[in-house]
Amino acid sequence: QVQFVESGGGLVQPGGSLRLSCASSGFTLDDYVRGWFRQAPGKNREGVSCISSRRGSVTYYTESVKGRFTISRDNAKNTAYLQLNDVKPEDTGVYYCTADRDTSTQNMCAIRVFAYGPDRWGKGTLVTVSS
């Protein structure tokens, strides 16, 4: 069973930057799509960004973060990252990560977020954007 540990969150001012990490253990995820999701207070969890398996040649971003966030992966470290630039108060929330072998990059973020159970996530890392 794969375990995920999200880190890197914290308090940041609007316009600032953060780099989130998603470490994983128990299984090598080179052949898995990896993704970042977030849940804002009072809202459902949503897909933020996903990256294709292996070299990560295909990426997906939800419309609200395009041009500001960048997803990446380091297979040697079995870790995925999310660089948050020019953050806005609307980016506040708990950020989670997971992985899936049997899906496309777009479908993981846009569709399968509704199917994953609690065993497919880490505990998340809180990002708070406030002045």
N, C-alpha and C positions, 0 to 999 in steps of 0.2 A: 504494500500500500504506500502510495506517495504522500509525503507530508510537505506542506508549504509554510514558509515563514516570511511574512511581509515586514519590511522595516523602512526607515527613512522619513516617515511622516513627522509633522510638527507644526508649530505656529509660524506662519510666514505672512508678510505684508503683501497687499495687492501689487502686482508687477514683479514680485520676487520669484525665486526658483527653488525647486526641490528635486532630489533624485531618489526615487523609490526602488527598492530591491526586493526580489522574490526568490529566496533560496529554496531549493527543494532537495529532498533526500528520499532514499528507498528505491528509486528507479531512475534510469537515465532517460531524459525527456527529449533527446535529439529529434526523434520522429514525431513529436507532439506539437500541435499548435499551442501557443501560450498566450494568455490574455490577462488584462487588467480590467477590473470592474470596480464600481464605487456605489455607495449608498449614502445619499444625503439625508439629513433629518426629515422624517415624515414622508420619504419617497421610496419607491422600489429600487432594487439594485439594477444598475444599468451597465452595459458594456461600454468601456472607455476606449480601449485599444487592444488589438490582437495582432500577433505576428506568426507567420507560417513556420512550419517545421524546418529542420535542418539549418540552412543558411539564413532563413528569415527574409526571403526575397519579396514577399508580399506582406503588406501591412494594412490595417484597417483602423480608422479613427472615427469616433462619433463626431458629428458636425460641430458641436460646441467647442471641441478642443483642437480642431484642425489648425495647423500653423503654430501651435503653442506647445503641444506635447510630442514627445518622440519615444517610441517603444524600441527596445533592442534586446538581444539575447547573447549570452556567452555560454555555449554548449560545454566548453571545457570546465566551467564552474557550475554547470547545471542551474544557471540563474538567469532570470529575466529582469529587465529594468524598465522604468518609466521616468523619463525626464520631463518635469513640469516647468515650463517657462511662462513668464508673463501671467501668473496666476490671478484669478478673479475670485471674489467672494463666493460665486456660484460653484467653484471647484471644491468647496468644503465638503467633507464626507469621509467615511471609512473606505479605504481602498483595499481590495482583495485581489488575489491572483489564483489561477488554476491552469490546467492543461488538459488537452483532449486530442486523441489520435484520430478519431473517426469523424472528422468534420472539416469544413473549409474555414479559412481565416475569417471571412465575412460572417458566416453562419454562427461561428462560436460567439462572437460579440453581439450580433444582432438578433439571434434566435435562441441558441442553446442556453443562454443565461437563465432562461425560465425553467430549464430541465435539471440543472445540476443541484444535487442535494448537499446537505451540510458537510458531508464527508469529502467533498471536492474543493473545499476552501481552507485557507489558513484563518487565523484570528483577525487579520486585517491590520492596517496601520492608519491612524487618524491624521488627516490633513485639515488644518484650520487656517483659512485665509481671512485675515482681519487686520485693520489698521489700528 
